[in-house]
Amino acid sequence: MKYLIPLLLISLSCMGQPEDQEAMKDKIEAYRARFLTEKLDLTPKEAQLFWPVYNEYREKKEALRDERPGYFGKKDKAEAIIKEMDEKEMERTLKKEMERQKKLVMLQEEYYEEFKKVISVKKIALLYHAEFQFQRKLMEEVVRKRERRKKSIERND
């Protein structure tokens, strides 16, 4: 947890600046590594074996995330996009999404077995929980930052 505050301050200070987005991503990943290492209480030997496997897993997981249908991530526009699709297009989109989710489950099963080779099952459970905690805290801070920015704009109007 002690790494979360600096992470969020750094990441949020870079938001909205395209040239800084890559640097922000690198900093988030560095803090993620520290956060997970601390939460999993990895020994130096475990960390040496764990990180290559975990990084490979994350790359494959991100690639699957990028296959999501176009309306994902468009919070305010998703409903309109869905309503504009005809039935056949929506069916193709939903089937494609179900296939993506199946691939994600298969990836998780595959890497569960890979993780077992380098860390204990308890640490795998801690990993899944820590990933969730990290994402939740990051999103909460993004929301808080947006609210503060909105209030600041309203005060200046």
Buried (B, 14 or more C-beta within 10 A) or exposed (E): EEBBEEBBEBBBEBEEEEEBEEEBEEBBEEBBBBBBBEBBEBEEEBBEBBBEBBEEBBEBBEEBEEEBBEBEEEEEEBEEBBEEBEEEEBEEBEEEBEEBEEBBEEBEEEBEEBBEEBBEEEBBEBBEEBBEBBEEBBEEBBEEBEEEEEEEEEEEE
